[in-house]
Amino acid sequence: MSSFQMPYAYDWLSKERKSNILGIKIIQLNGKLLLYLQPRTFFEFEINYEKNGNHTLVTYERKELFVQNHFVNVFFEDLKMVLENQKTAVNFDLFLTTNEDSAKISEFLEESFKALKTRCSELKVNRIFFEDANVTFGMSVLKYLSSEILSSVIFRRPAEPINFQDSVNGLRNLEGGYRFQLGIGVRTIDEEDLISINQFASFSEIISGLEISSFSLAASYDSILNKDEFHTIIREKASRGPICIIEFKDQNPELKTTLFGKRKTPINSDVCEETARSVLENPLLMQLILKRFVFFEIESLRKVNRGVRKCIDTVKPNLHIEKYRFLLCNNRLLTDITLGSGEHKRLVYPSDGSSVMDKVYREPTCTLLLNDFETNIEHPKSFLQELSMKYLSTNRFSKDLEKAFYGELLKEIGKVLKKREIPLKIRQLSMGTHCQMEVMEILPAIDKDSLKIILFACPSEQKRLSLAENNDLLFKVDQLSQTDQWKSAEQLVFYDFTLKEPIEEVNIFHFSNLDILVKTLSTQNVFYLKTNLLKSSKFQKYKIHFRESTIDESLHELIGDPYRTISDEKKIWYFRIPNTNYFIHIVLDTRYVKNRNGSVTPKSIIFTRVSEEDTPFFEPPINQLRIN
């Protein structure tokens, strides 16, 4: 491995961004590496390392840098700095593409982890995820991660050929109290694989939970797999047919709790019940107690008895919930709750795992879920950083039934919000939605002064895949754009759907940040955007994606020749904002690019407000003095 020299894009990151990284994601494409860093806020930021002849083009937001070095080397010089300065625990995701660069990336990554371990500063990783990565490599890097923190290891579509014996050997080499859940998803499992899988039973001290899934299982599995240690489950999968899952037979659901160092405290049966009730059912004393408790502890306390629960509901404590997410997944309703401390809990409705459609669709909504939501946001000063709603399609039900149920759920959530005397304060609304009428059930019920970010996406992950090839799915915003919440928000992110109205007819110039998709972008559209953004005092960054383009050479006549032409498909302009020390930096990119799934990605034009100091026109004072 070549020695590291200096960071490149890492020096561009602000101090705040460097110190608040919660997730690291690496995606390898053909001749390109993407580094995504997830801060505490919703939006992850992206750094690109692209092969450009014998050089590497590094891009981050409005900054670009050409480096005379291989793009993998340049990438790891930045990643090294990220890892060395990472203090908090992260989720680490690695997506590889099988080619000659994959081995080099794997080698560099293992060396990076090993270097940290050598300096007694192991990387703290909660969950590590590998896609298309070699299992031998994946298991070998675990020993360089903190054993106290690592809780989940997942391999999806490992690089062929698969050898489960490599996983067994990797577990055998682990030392130091590792305890994590292991998930491996492969295409096929043959008889030799089953023999190796049987050995996983010897590592129950390391593996707290096991899930090995495959679309094809050897016909003789019943006679080879150790039935005393494992059992198999067959689940229907939406598009690929049944999926076979192998798990530990006596998998303990409480091991997750033990994994994070939270064990059940023994209850002293000698405590006088009457004394306890006199304390816990007194609102004044309960108010003092709850000031020291967080949401999950309060929820446990509510289960003591009816009197305690009634007392807590009277006090109405502030539960300090930061994120509240509703999810319809695998025919069940879930809520994910995250506290300001970072603690997280998932609640499942119904808890017995039966069909949500059987229990819920015949009624207006899931009453228990909605009652919990109403209780959890009951405090007048409740302030959510994010409220999120979406579903994962299973294809077990018709499209119309799925759509109707999700729409009904949104209506009922909207009713809970509208019942509040004071509108709920929410910083970010993230909605999977079919149409603007669903959004209108929620958006007007939110406090307009607190809402800063609005994000719309396809409600179903499965439908999102088909949308990539559907250029004609249009989304209206004529009513949404007239709401006070829309007018006062600062950021709009519009995934998956194509804006139906012409861009000139939509109220957008009050947003500081914008990320939307339109069907067609014309020369006149570019001129319109540039003209109005020069007048905007709030604008920071506008990213407009488009499927089709009618931009021609007349653009140069309207706005002037580009400052720089990288190619016929990529051009850059600068325009000074009148009476300020700022410029608009415009990047027009009409290249034909495919994503990992082979779908053509939309083209884009990006408008960014930049300080004069960050433009080629800035002369440092020392240079001006020399000229004089």
C-alpha positions in Angstrom: 0.0 0.0 0.0 1.3 3.4 -0.9 2.0 5.9 1.9 -0.5 8.6 2.5 0.6 12.1 1.6 -2.0 14.7 2.4 -5.8 15.2 2.5 -7.6 16.8 -0.4 -11.4 17.3 0.0 -11.1 16.7 3.8 -9.7 20.1 4.2 -12.7 21.6 2.5 -15.1 20.3 5.3 -16.1 22.7 8.0 -15.1 21.9 11.6 -18.7 21.2 12.5 -19.1 18.7 9.7 -15.9 16.9 10.6 -17.0 16.5 14.2 -20.6 15.3 13.6 -20.2 12.4 11.3 -22.6 9.5 12.1 -22.4 7.5 8.9 -19.7 6.7 6.3 -20.8 5.3 3.0 -18.4 4.3 0.1 -19.8 3.5 -3.4 -17.6 2.3 -6.1 -18.7 2.9 -9.7 -16.7 2.4 -12.9 -13.8 4.8 -12.7 -15.3 6.6 -9.8 -15.6 6.5 -6.0 -18.2 8.3 -4.0 -17.8 9.2 -0.3 -21.0 10.0 1.5 -20.7 11.4 5.1 -23.9 11.5 7.2 -24.0 14.3 9.7 -26.5 14.7 12.5 -28.7 16.6 10.1 -30.7 14.8 7.5 -28.7 15.6 4.3 -25.6 13.6 3.8 -22.9 15.3 1.9 -21.1 13.8 -1.1 -17.4 13.9 -2.3 -16.7 12.5 -5.8 -13.3 11.1 -6.9 -13.4 10.5 -10.7 -10.8 9.1 -13.0 -9.8 11.7 -15.5 -7.1 10.4 -17.8 -3.9 10.2 -15.6 -5.5 12.6 -13.1 -8.3 12.5 -10.6 -11.1 15.1 -10.5 -12.2 15.7 -6.9 -15.5 17.5 -6.5 -17.4 18.6 -3.3 -20.3 21.0 -3.6 -18.9 24.0 -5.6 -15.2 23.0 -5.3 -13.1 21.1 -7.8 -9.6 19.9 -7.8 -7.4 18.0 -10.3 -4.8 15.7 -8.7 -2.1 13.9 -10.6 -2.6 10.5 -8.9 -4.8 7.4 -9.2 -8.3 8.1 -8.0 -8.2 5.3 -5.5 -5.1 6.7 -3.9 -6.6 10.2 -3.7 -9.8 8.8 -2.2 -8.0 7.0 0.6 -5.8 10.0 1.5 -9.1 11.8 2.4 -10.7 8.7 4.0 -7.6 8.3 6.2 -8.2 11.7 7.7 -11.9 11.0 8.2 -11.2 7.8 10.1 -8.3 9.2 12.2 -10.4 12.1 13.4 -13.6 10.1 14.0 -14.5 10.2 17.7 -18.1 9.0 17.8 -19.5 5.6 16.6 -20.6 5.4 13.0 -22.5 3.1 10.6 -20.1 2.0 7.8 -21.4 1.0 4.4 -19.3 -0.3 1.5 -20.7 -0.9 -2.0 -18.2 -2.4 -4.4 -18.3 -3.2 -8.2 -16.4 -6.2 -9.2 -13.4 -5.0 -11.3 -9.7 -4.5 -11.0 -10.1 -1.6 -8.6 -12.1 -3.6 -6.0 -9.1 -5.5 -4.7 -7.1 -2.3 -4.4 -10.0 -0.6 -2.5 -10.3 -3.6 -0.1 -6.6 -3.7 0.5 -6.4 0.1 1.3 -9.5 -0.1 3.6 -8.0 -3.0 5.6 -4.7 -1.2 6.0 -6.6 2.0 7.1 -8.4 0.1 9.8 -5.3 -1.8 10.9 -3.3 1.5 11.2 -6.0 2.8 13.6 -5.8 -0.3 15.7 -2.0 -0.1 15.9 -2.3 3.4 17.4 -4.8 2.1 20.1 -7.6 4.1 18.5 -9.9 1.5 17.1 -12.7 2.7 14.8 -16.0 2.7 16.6 -18.6 1.1 14.2 -22.2 0.2 15.2 -23.1 -1.5 12.0 -20.9 -2.5 9.1 -22.5 -3.3 5.7 -20.9 -4.9 2.6 -22.4 -5.2 -0.8 -20.6 -7.2 -3.6 -17.6 -7.4 -1.3 -15.4 -10.4 -0.7 -16.4 -12.2 2.5 -12.8 -13.0 3.4 -11.9 -9.3 3.3 -15.1 -8.4 5.2 -14.4 -10.8 8.0 -10.7 -9.9 8.2 -11.4 -6.2 8.9 -13.7 -6.9 11.9 -10.7 -7.5 14.2 -9.7 -3.9 13.7 -13.0 -2.5 14.9 -14.0 -1.8 18.5 -15.4 -5.0 20.0 -17.4 -3.0 22.6 -19.4 -1.1 19.9 -19.8 -3.4 16.9 -23.4 -4.8 16.9 -24.3 -5.8 13.4 -22.3 -7.2 10.4 -24.2 -7.6 7.1 -23.1 -9.0 3.7 -25.4 -8.6 0.7 -24.6 -10.3 -2.5 -21.0 -11.2 -1.6 -18.5 -11.4 -4.5 -18.5 -14.8 -6.1 -17.5 -17.5 -5.5 -19.0 -17.6 -2.0 -17.2 -19.7 0.6 -18.9 -19.8 4.0 -15.8 -21.4 5.4 -14.2 -18.0 5.1 -16.8 -16.6 7.5 -16.1 -19.4 9.9 -12.4 -18.8 9.8 -13.0 -15.1 10.3 -15.0 -15.7 13.4 -12.3 -18.1 14.7 -9.7 -15.3 14.5 -11.8 -12.8 16.5 -10.6 -12.0 20.1 -11.7 -9.6 22.7 -15.4 -10.0 23.5 -17.1 -9.4 20.2 -20.9 -9.8 20.2 -22.9 -8.9 17.1 -25.7 -10.0 14.8 -24.6 -11.6 11.5 -26.5 -11.4 8.3 -25.5 -12.9 4.9 -27.6 -12.7 1.8 -26.5 -14.9 -1.1 -28.1 -16.2 -4.4 -27.6 -19.9 -3.7 -26.6 -22.2 -0.9 -25.3 -25.7 -1.9 -24.5 -28.7 0.2 -20.9 -27.7 0.9 -22.2 -24.3 2.2 -24.6 -26.1 4.6 -21.7 -28.1 6.1 -19.8 -24.8 6.8 -23.0 -23.1 8.1 -23.3 -25.9 10.7 -20.1 -24.6 12.2 -21.7 -21.2 13.1 -23.3 -23.0 16.1 -19.8 -23.1 17.7 -19.7 -19.3 17.8 -22.9 -18.5 19.7 -20.7 -16.5 22.1 -19.9 -14.1 19.3 -23.0 -14.3 17.1 -26.0 -12.9 19.1 -28.3 -13.4 16.1 -27.9 -15.1 12.7 -29.8 -14.7 9.4 -28.6 -16.3 6.2 -30.9 -15.7 3.3 -30.9 -17.2 -0.2 -33.1 -17.5 -3.2 -32.1 -21.1 -3.8 -31.4 -23.8 -1.1 -29.9 -27.2 -1.8 -32.6 -29.8 -2.0 -30.8 -32.0 0.6 -30.7 -29.2 3.2 -33.1 -31.1 5.5 -30.6 -33.9 5.9 -27.5 -31.8 6.2 -28.5 -28.8 8.3 -28.2 -29.4 12.1 -31.8 -29.2 13.2 -30.8 -29.0 16.9 -29.1 -25.6 16.2 -30.9 -24.1 13.2 -34.3 -23.8 11.6 -35.4 -22.5 8.2 -38.1 -20.1 7.2 -39.6 -19.6 3.8 -40.8 -16.1 3.0 -42.5 -14.8 -0.1 -40.5 -12.0 -1.9 -42.2 -9.5 -4.1 -40.5 -10.1 -7.4 -38.0 -12.9 -7.1 -40.2 -15.6 -5.5 -39.6 -17.3 -2.2 -36.6 -16.6 -0.1 -35.1 -19.2 2.3 -33.8 -18.0 5.6 -31.6 -19.9 8.1 -31.5 -18.8 11.7 -30.4 -20.1 15.1 -33.1 -22.3 16.5 -33.1 -20.7 20.0 -32.3 -17.1 19.0 -32.8 -15.0 22.0 -34.7 -11.7 21.2 -33.3 -10.1 24.3 -29.7 -10.4 23.1 -30.0 -7.1 21.3 -30.6 -5.4 24.6 -27.6 -7.1 26.2 -25.5 -6.1 23.2 -25.8 -2.4 24.0 -24.9 -3.0 27.6 -28.5 -2.5 28.9 -29.5 -5.5 31.0 -32.7 -5.8 33.0 -32.3 -4.7 36.6 -33.4 -7.3 39.1 -36.6 -6.2 41.0 -36.5 -6.3 44.8 -39.7 -8.1 45.7 -39.3 -6.8 49.3 -40.2 -3.2 48.4 -43.6 -2.3 49.9 -46.1 -2.0 47.1 -48.3 0.5 48.9 -45.3 2.9 49.5 -44.3 2.6 45.8 -47.8 3.4 44.7 -48.0 6.4 47.0 -44.9 7.8 45.3 -45.5 6.8 41.7 -49.2 7.9 41.7 -48.5 11.3 43.1 -48.4 13.9 40.3 -46.1 16.3 42.2 -43.5 13.5 42.9 -44.0 12.0 39.5 -43.1 15.4 37.9 -39.8 15.4 39.8 -39.1 11.8 38.8 -39.8 12.3 35.1 -37.4 15.2 34.9 -34.6 12.6 35.2 -36.1 10.1 32.8 -36.0 9.8 29.0 -38.7 8.5 26.8 -37.9 4.8 26.9 -37.6 4.8 30.7 -40.9 6.6 30.9 -42.5 4.1 28.6 -41.4 1.3 30.9 -42.8 3.1 33.9 -46.1 3.5 32.2 -46.4 -0.3 32.2 -46.3 -0.6 36.0 -50.0 -0.3 36.5 -53.1 1.8 35.5 -52.6 4.3 38.3 -49.0 5.1 37.3 -50.0 5.4 33.7 -52.8 7.8 34.5 -50.4 9.9 36.7 -47.8 10.2 33.9 -50.6 11.2 31.4 -51.6 13.9 33.9 -48.1 15.3 34.2 -47.6 15.2 30.3 -43.8 15.1 30.4 -41.6 16.3 27.6 -40.2 13.1 26.1 -37.4 14.9 24.1 -38.2 12.9 21.0 -36.1 14.0 18.0 -37.4 11.9 15.2 -40.7 10.1 14.7 -41.0 7.8 11.7 -44.1 5.8 10.5 -43.4 2.9 8.2 -45.7 0.3 6.7 -43.4 -2.6 6.1 -43.9 -6.3 5.3 -47.6 -6.1 6.1 -47.0 -4.5 9.5 -47.0 -1.0 10.9 -43.9 0.3 12.6 -42.8 3.4 14.3 -39.2 4.3 14.7 -38.5 6.8 17.6 -35.1 8.5 18.1 -34.3 10.6 21.1 -32.0 13.7 21.2 -29.4 11.5 22.9 -29.3 9.2 19.9 -31.1 6.3 21.5 -33.5 4.5 19.2 -36.5 2.2 19.5 -38.8 0.4 17.0 -42.4 -0.3 17.9 -44.4 -2.9 15.9 -48.2 -2.9 15.5 -49.7 -5.4 16.0 -47.0 -6.8 18.3 -48.0 -10.4 17.6 -46.7 -10.1 14.1 -50.0 -10.8 12.4 -51.4 -9.1 9.3 -51.9 -5.3 9.7 -54.3 -5.4 6.8 -56.5 -7.9 8.6 -56.6 -5.9 11.8 -56.4 -2.4 10.5 -57.8 -1.9 7.0 -61.3 -2.9 8.1 -61.2 -0.1 10.7 -60.3 3.6 10.0 -56.7 3.2 11.3 -54.5 1.4 13.8 -55.9 2.9 17.0 -53.1 1.9 19.2 -50.4 3.4 17.0 -52.3 6.7 16.8 -53.0 6.8 20.5 -49.3 6.3 21.2 -48.4 9.1 18.7 -50.9 11.5 20.3 -49.5 10.7 23.8 -45.9 11.0 22.8 -46.4 14.5 21.3 -48.8 15.7 23.9 -46.4 18.0 25.7 -47.1 21.6 24.5 -43.3 22.2 23.9 -42.8 19.1 21.8 -40.4 19.8 19.0 -39.5 17.1 16.5 -36.4 17.4 14.3 -38.1 15.1 11.8 -41.5 13.6 11.1 -41.3 10.9 8.5 -43.9 8.7 6.7 -43.5 6.0 4.1 -44.1 2.3 3.3 -42.3 -0.7 1.7 -44.4 -2.5 -0.8 -44.7 -6.3 -0.5 -46.9 -7.0 -3.6 -49.1 -9.2 -1.6 -52.0 -6.8 -2.0 -53.3 -5.0 -4.9 -51.9 -1.6 -5.8 -55.2 0.1 -5.0 -55.6 -1.5 -1.6 -52.0 -0.6 -0.6 -52.5 3.0 -1.8 -55.9 3.4 -0.1 -54.6 2.0 3.2 -51.5 4.3 3.2 -53.7 7.3 2.3 -56.1 6.5 5.1 -53.2 6.3 7.6 -52.0 9.8 6.5 -55.5 11.2 7.1 -55.6 9.8 10.6 -52.1 11.1 11.4 -53.3 14.5 10.1 -56.3 14.4 12.5 -54.0 13.8 15.5 -51.9 16.8 14.5 -55.0 19.0 13.9 -56.4 18.1 17.4 -53.5 19.9 19.1 -54.2 23.3 20.6 -50.8 24.5 19.5 -49.5 23.3 16.1 -46.7 20.7 16.5 -43.2 22.2 15.9 -41.4 20.1 13.3 -38.1 21.1 11.7 -38.3 18.6 8.8 -41.2 16.8 7.1 -40.2 13.8 5.1 -43.1 12.2 3.3 -43.5 9.3 0.9 -46.6 10.3 -1.1 -48.7 9.6 -4.1 -50.1 13.1 -4.7 -50.4 16.5 -3.2 -53.7 15.8 -1.5 -52.0 13.3 0.8 -49.5 16.0 1.8 -52.3 18.5 2.4 -53.6 16.2 5.2 -50.3 16.8 7.1 -48.5 20.0 6.0 -51.1 22.7 7.0 -51.3 21.2 10.6 -47.6 21.9 11.3 -46.2 25.0 12.9 -45.2 27.2 10.0 -42.4 29.0 11.9 -40.5 25.9 12.9 -40.7 24.0 9.5 -37.5 24.4 7.6 -37.2 21.4 5.4 -39.8 19.7 3.2 -38.9 16.4 1.5 -41.2 14.5 -0.8 -40.3 11.0 -2.1 -42.0 8.0 -3.6 -43.9 6.3 -0.8 -42.7 2.8 -1.7 -39.1 1.7 -2.2 -40.3 -0.9 -4.7 -42.2 1.7 -6.7 -39.1 3.9 -6.7 -37.2 1.4 -8.8 -39.9 1.6 -11.5 -40.0 5.3 -11.3 -36.4 5.5 -12.5 -37.7 4.5 -15.9 -41.0 6.3 -15.8 -40.5 9.8 -17.1 -44.2 10.8 -17.2 -45.2 10.5 -13.5 -46.1 14.1 -12.7 -46.7 15.7 -9.3 -48.8 18.8 -8.8 -47.9 21.4 -6.2 -50.4 24.2 -7.0 -52.2 23.9 -3.6 -49.1 23.1 -1.6 -47.2 26.1 -2.8 -50.0 28.4 -1.5 -49.7 27.1 2.1 -48.0 29.2 4.8 -45.7 26.2 5.6 -44.4 26.1 2.0 -43.9 29.8 1.9 -41.9 29.9 5.2 -39.8 26.7 4.6 -36.1 27.1 3.7 -35.4 23.9 1.9 -37.3 21.8 -0.6 -36.2 18.3 -1.8 -38.4 16.6 -4.4 -37.3 13.1 -5.1 -38.6 10.6 -7.6 -41.5 12.7 -9.1 -41.5 15.1 -11.9 -42.9 18.6 -11.2 -46.0 19.0 -13.3 -46.3 22.8 -13.4 -43.9 24.8 -15.5 -41.0 26.1 -13.3 -42.1 29.7 -13.9 -45.5 29.0 -12.3 -44.2 27.6 -9.0 -43.4 29.7 -6.0 -39.7 28.6 -5.2 -37.5 31.7 -4.9 -38.0 32.1 -1.1 -36.2 28.7 -0.6 -32.5 28.9 0.3 -31.9 25.4 -0.9 -33.8 23.5 -3.6 -33.4 20.0 -5.1 -36.2 19.1 -7.7 -36.8 17.2 -10.9 -38.5 18.6 -14.0 -39.2 16.8 -17.2 -37.6 19.3 -19.6 -35.2 22.3 -19.1 -35.0 24.9 -21.8 -32.7 27.8 -22.6 -35.4 30.2 -21.4 -35.8 28.2 -18.1 -32.0 28.7 -17.4 -32.3 32.4 -18.2 -35.4 32.7 -15.9 -33.6 31.0 -13.0 -30.4 33.0 -13.4 -32.3 36.3 -13.6 -34.4 35.7 -10.5 -31.7 34.1 -8.3 -29.5 37.2 -8.9 -32.3 39.1 -7.1 -32.7 36.6 -4.2 -31.2 37.4 -0.8 -32.0 33.9 0.6 -30.7 31.7 -2.2 -27.8 29.4 -1.3 -28.0 26.3 -3.6 -30.5 25.2 -6.3 -30.1 21.8 -7.9 -32.5 21.3 -10.9 -32.5 17.8 -12.4 -34.1 17.2 -15.8 -34.9 14.3 -18.1 -34.9 16.1 -21.4 -33.1 19.3 -22.6 -33.9 21.9 -25.2 -30.9 24.0 -24.3 -28.9 25.1 -27.3 -26.2 27.6 -28.3 -28.6 30.5 -27.9 -28.0 30.2 -24.1 -24.6 31.9 -24.7 -26.4 34.8 -26.3 -28.8 35.1 -23.3 -26.4 34.7 -20.4 -22.9 35.0 -22.0 -20.2 32.5 -22.8 -19.1 30.0 -20.0 -16.1 30.9 -17.9 -14.9 27.3 -18.4 -15.9 24.5 -20.7 -14.9 21.1 -19.4 -16.6 19.3 -22.3 -19.5 19.8 -24.7 -21.7 18.4 -22.0 -20.3 20.2 -18.9 -19.9 24.0 -18.6 -19.4 26.6 -15.8 -20.4 30.2 -15.4 -19.9 32.9 -12.8 -22.2 36.0 -12.3 -21.7 38.7 -9.7 -24.7 39.3 -7.5 -25.4 43.1 -7.7 -24.2 45.2 -4.7 -22.6 42.2 -2.9 -19.3 40.3 -2.6 -21.0 37.2 -3.8 -21.3 35.4 -7.2 -23.7 32.8 -8.6 -21.7 29.7 -9.7 -23.6 27.7 -12.4 -22.6 24.2 -13.5 -24.6 22.7 -16.4 -24.1 19.0 -16.8 -25.9 17.2 -19.6 -23.7 14.1 -19.7 -25.3 10.6 -20.3 -24.7 8.7 -17.1 -26.1 5.4 -15.8 -26.4 4.5 -12.1 -25.6 1.1 -10.5 -28.9 -0.4 -11.6 -28.2 0.6 -15.3 -30.9 3.3 -15.4 -30.0 6.7 -17.0 -29.7 9.4 -14.3 -31.2 12.8 -14.9 -29.1 15.6 -16.2 -28.6 18.6 -13.9 -27.9 22.3 -13.5 -26.6 23.6 -10.2 -26.8 27.3 -9.0 -24.6 28.0 -6.0 -24.0 31.3 -4.1 -20.3 31.6 -3.6 -18.1 34.2 -1.9 -15.8 36.3 -4.1 -12.9 34.7 -2.2 -13.9 31.3 -3.6 -13.9 32.5 -7.2 -11.1 32.7 -9.7 -11.5 36.5 -9.7 -10.3 37.0 -6.1 -6.9 38.6 -5.6 -5.4 38.2 -2.1 -4.3 41.5 -0.6 -0.6 40.4 -0.8 -0.9 40.0 -4.6 -2.6 43.3 -5.0 0.2 45.0 -3.0 2.8 43.4 -5.3 0.9 44.6 -8.4 0.8 48.1 -7.0 
